[in-house]
Amino acid sequence: MNPDIEKSLKDTHEELDPLKVQQIFSKIRDEDIALFHMQASLCRPLDLLVTHVPAPPVCIRPTVAVSANVKNEDDLTMQIAEMVYCN
């Protein structure tokens, strides 16, 4: 590789947080989507970002009684809570 290019690549560094990536993807024009081997009528790069996590209602994931006085959340509820906490 060209040494000048290597030096400039090492000098340029930008942290991309999820909101910044969402802004960049939303600015991609329909004419440029073909460069991603995508069809603008079917899918856009912005569609590849997960922005919503579906959660089933509480009636499907009820609390579980461990003993007479102790109740615990359903495994699915715990997983959803962990995903929300991590994000």
C-alpha positions in Angstrom: 0.0 0.0 0.0 1.1 3.6 -0.6 2.9 4.9 2.5 1.1 8.3 2.2 -2.3 6.6 2.2 -1.3 4.5 5.2 -0.2 7.6 7.2 -3.4 9.4 6.4 -5.5 6.4 7.4 -3.7 6.2 10.7 -4.3 9.9 11.3 -8.0 9.8 10.7 -10.2 8.2 13.2 -13.8 9.0 14.2 -15.9 7.3 16.8 -19.3 6.4 15.3 -22.1 6.2 17.8 -25.4 4.6 16.7 -27.1 8.0 16.2 -24.3 9.2 14.0 -24.6 6.0 11.9 -28.3 6.5 11.6 -27.8 10.1 10.4 -25.3 8.9 7.8 -27.5 6.1 6.5 -30.5 8.4 6.3 -28.6 10.8 4.0 -27.8 8.1 1.4 -29.5 9.0 -1.9 -31.5 6.5 -3.9 -29.0 6.7 -6.7 -26.2 5.6 -4.4 -28.0 2.6 -2.9 -27.0 0.5 -5.9 -23.4 0.8 -4.7 -24.4 -1.3 -1.8 -25.9 -4.0 -4.1 -29.3 -3.1 -2.9 -32.5 -2.0 -4.6 -34.0 1.2 -3.2 -37.5 0.0 -3.8 -37.0 -3.1 -1.6 -34.5 -2.1 1.1 -32.4 0.9 2.2 -29.2 0.8 4.4 -31.3 2.5 7.1 -33.5 -0.5 7.2 -30.5 -2.6 8.4 -30.4 -0.8 11.8 -32.4 -2.3 14.6 -34.4 0.6 16.1 -37.2 -1.3 17.7 -37.3 -4.5 19.8 -40.7 -6.2 19.9 -41.7 -7.4 23.3 -44.6 -9.7 24.0 -47.2 -8.6 26.4 -47.0 -9.4 30.1 -49.7 -12.1 29.9 -47.4 -14.1 27.7 -44.4 -13.7 30.1 -46.0 -13.9 33.6 -44.1 -13.9 36.8 -43.1 -17.4 38.0 -43.7 -18.5 41.6 -40.5 -20.0 43.0 -41.9 -20.6 46.5 -44.8 -19.5 48.5 -43.3 -16.0 49.2 -40.8 -15.6 46.4 -41.7 -14.7 42.8 -39.3 -14.4 39.9 -39.7 -12.8 36.4 -40.0 -15.0 33.4 -36.8 -15.8 31.5 -38.0 -13.9 28.5 -38.7 -10.8 30.6 -35.2 -11.1 32.1 -33.7 -11.3 28.6 -35.6 -8.2 27.4 -34.6 -6.3 30.5 -30.9 -7.2 29.9 -31.1 -6.0 26.3 -32.6 -2.7 27.3 -30.0 -2.3 30.0 -27.1 -3.0 27.7 -28.4 -0.6 25.1 
